[in-house]
Amino acid sequence: MNSQHGSNNEPALSSPKEDIRTLCVSAAVSAACFALYFAEDHGFRLFEESVRGGASAEMTVPSPLEVLTVLGVTSVGVCAALIAAISFGGLVVRLVRQLRISLREEAAAIADDRVHHGAA
């Protein structure tokens, strides 16, 4: 049975363009969050107050706001990476399914052509 969204064999959840857009945006957000995390891990400070408080030779303690920000950015980065991975998996599954359907239709057309032309 066909509807305005196509056949019922494949649910019309999203189009490949939406999957690609979701994948790109999620990957970009994840990369930005992880870049900020790694920069923080290698000495970049988000807030200058935590650096100004102590002497330059002493190890400075990050402020609670800085810790919460880093944890929040890290969790957003992990979620974005998961969304990107799921979008990529869905896109690959959809493309493989479409390829298999087109190959099956092409094989059926070739077999039908052989039957009609008598080359069995």
Secondary structure by P-SEA (a helix, b strand, c coil): cccccccccccccccaaaaaaaaaaaaaaaaaaaaaaaaaaacccccccccccccccccccccaaaaaaaaaaaaaaaaaaaaaaaaaaaaaaaaaaaaaaaaaaaaaaaaaaaaaaccc
